[in-house]
Amino acid sequence: MRRFTSNMLGVERGSIPLFSDFEAGGPMWTGTGPREVRRYVGFSEAFRDVPIVQVTLNMWDVHHAANMRAEILSENVTPEGFDMVFRTWGDTRIARMHADWLALGEVSHADNWDIG
């Protein structure tokens, strides 16, 4: 369990389109084998330390005749932002994908002094 030492908990959330490959004939729609999309997400304000980040899919448009294989996660999380990563493989064909994210962590407060 992660415990926060500050009484100031910051929560930030957002939603982003990861890709739309159907109209343009992009690799997520036409490709086979491993495919990956990365999107950097920057926070509006830096956290005091590395926050906890959760990512979820909020819209997916998948071809009906192929297997649905997907992985979505956050990588390279820093107090300033993170990489949202989506992966698929095999014969999966995805036209569009959107994702939501939620970050929780300590934020600075006027009472946090640095007496170093």
Backbone hydrogen bonds in HBPLUS format (Angstrom, degrees):
<---DONOR---> <-ACCEPTOR-->    atom                        ^
c    i                          cat <-CA-CA->   ^        H-A-AA   ^      H-
h    n   atom  resd res      DA  || num        DHA   H-A  angle D-A-AA Bond
n    s   type  num  typ     dist DA aas  dist angle  dist       angle   num
A0107-VAL N   A0008-MET O   3.04 MM  99  5.67 157.1  2.10 147.4 150.1     1
A0010-GLY N   A0105-GLY O   2.66 MM  95  5.37 172.2  1.66 169.6 169.4     2
A0105-GLY N   A0010-GLY O   3.04 MM  95  5.37 154.0  2.11 148.0 154.1     3
A0012-GLU N   A0103-ALA O   2.99 MM  91  5.28 158.6  2.03 146.9 153.5     4
A0103-ALA N   A0012-GLU O   2.79 MM  91  5.28 165.9  1.81 164.9 168.5     5
A0014-GLY N   A0101-TRP O   3.08 MM  87  5.43 151.7  2.16 140.8 143.8     6
A0101-TRP N   A0014-GLY O   2.91 MM  87  5.43 150.4  2.00 150.5 150.6     7
A0016-ILE N   A0099-ALA O   2.85 MM  83  5.54 160.9  1.88 161.5 168.1     8
A0099-ALA N   A0016-ILE O   2.89 MM  83  5.54 165.6  1.91 161.5 165.4     9
A0018-LEU N   A0097-MET O   2.80 MM  79  5.52 150.2  1.89 142.7 152.3    10
A0019-PHE N   A0097-MET O   3.40 MM  78  5.70 155.7  2.46 146.5 148.9    11
A0097-MET N   A0019-PHE O   3.15 MM  78  5.70 155.5  2.21 157.8 154.4    12
A0021-ASP N   A0095-ALA O   2.73 MM  74  5.19 133.0  1.95 154.2 165.7    13
A0025-GLY N   A0021-ASP O   2.98 MM   4  5.53 114.9  2.41 135.4 146.5    14
A0026-GLY N   A0021-ASP O   2.86 MM   5  4.34 148.1  1.96 129.0 135.7    15
A0025-GLY N   A0022-PHE O   3.38 MM   3  5.31 152.5  2.46  97.4 105.2    16
A0029-TRP N   A0026-GLY O   3.11 MM   3  5.67 137.8  2.29 112.9 123.4    17
A0030-THR N   A0026-GLY O   3.02 MM   4  6.19 164.9  2.05 156.0 161.0    18
A0031-GLY N   A0027-PRO O   2.76 MM   4  4.50 142.1  1.90 119.3 128.8    19
A0094-ILE N   A0028-MET O   2.91 MM  66  5.39 164.3  1.93 131.0 131.5    20
A0033-GLY N   A0090-GLY O   3.07 MM  57  4.49 138.6  2.25 115.5 126.1    21
A0035-ARG N   A0088-THR O   2.85 MM  53  5.42 156.3  1.90 161.2 156.8    22
A0088-THR N   A0035-ARG O   3.03 MM  53  5.42 156.3  2.08 148.6 153.4    23
A0037-VAL N   A0086-PHE O   2.89 MM  49  5.26 155.1  1.95 152.1 159.2    24
A0086-PHE N   A0037-VAL O   2.92 MM  49  5.26 164.3  1.94 157.2 162.0    25
A0039-ARG N   A0084-MET O   2.94 MM  45  5.22 154.1  2.01 146.5 154.7    26
A0084-MET N   A0039-ARG O   2.80 MM  45  5.22 175.0  1.80 154.9 154.4    27
A0041-VAL N   A0082-PHE O   2.81 MM  41  5.43 167.9  1.82 171.2 174.7    28
A0082-PHE N   A0041-VAL O   2.91 MM  41  5.43 150.9  1.99 148.2 157.7    29
A0043-PHE N   A0080-GLU O   2.86 MM  37  5.61 171.5  1.87 142.7 145.4    30
A0047-PHE N   A0079-PRO O   2.98 MM  32  4.70 159.0  2.03 127.7 131.1    31
A0048-ARG N   A0106-GLU O   2.82 MM  58  5.51 169.8  1.83 141.0 144.6    32
A0052-ILE N   A0104-LEU O   2.78 MM  52  5.19 164.3  1.81 160.7 157.5    33
A0104-LEU N   A0052-ILE O   2.84 MM  52  5.19 155.6  1.90 148.8 157.2    34
A0054-GLN N   A0102-LEU O   2.84 MM  48  5.24 160.4  1.88 152.9 159.6    35
A0102-LEU N   A0054-GLN O   2.88 MM  48  5.24 146.2  1.99 151.9 160.1    36
A0056-THR N   A0100-ASP O   2.98 MM  44  5.32 160.6  2.01 146.1 148.8    37
A0100-ASP N   A0056-THR O   2.82 MM  44  5.32 156.7  1.88 149.2 157.3    38
A0058-ASN N   A0098-HIS O   3.05 MM  40  5.67 167.8  2.07 126.8 130.8    39
A0098-HIS N   A0059-MET O   2.88 MM  39  5.01 160.3  1.92 147.3 148.6    40
A0061-ASP N   A0096-ARG O   3.00 MM  35  5.10 154.4  2.07 152.5 147.7    41
A0095-ALA N   A0061-ASP O   2.73 MM  34  5.36 151.1  1.81 159.5 168.7    42
A0063-HIS N   A0093-ARG O   2.89 MM  30  5.44 174.4  1.89 160.6 162.1    43
A0071-GLU N   A0087-ARG O   2.94 MM  16  5.12 137.6  2.12 148.6 151.5    44
A0087-ARG N   A0071-GLU O   2.84 MM  16  5.12 157.1  1.89 151.1 156.7    45
A0073-LEU N   A0085-VAL O   2.97 MM  12  5.38 152.8  2.05 148.4 156.8    46
A0085-VAL N   A0073-LEU O   2.86 MM  12  5.38 171.6  1.87 167.6 168.1    47
A0075-GLU N   A0083-ASP O   2.86 MM   8  5.14 157.5  1.91 150.2 157.3    48
A0083-ASP N   A0075-GLU O   2.89 MM   8  5.14 172.4  1.89 165.0 162.4    49
A0078-THR N   A0081-GLY O   2.82 MM   3  5.37 165.2  1.85 172.1 174.6    50
A0112-ASN N   A0109-HIS O   2.89 MM   3  5.42 166.4  1.91 121.1 125.7    51
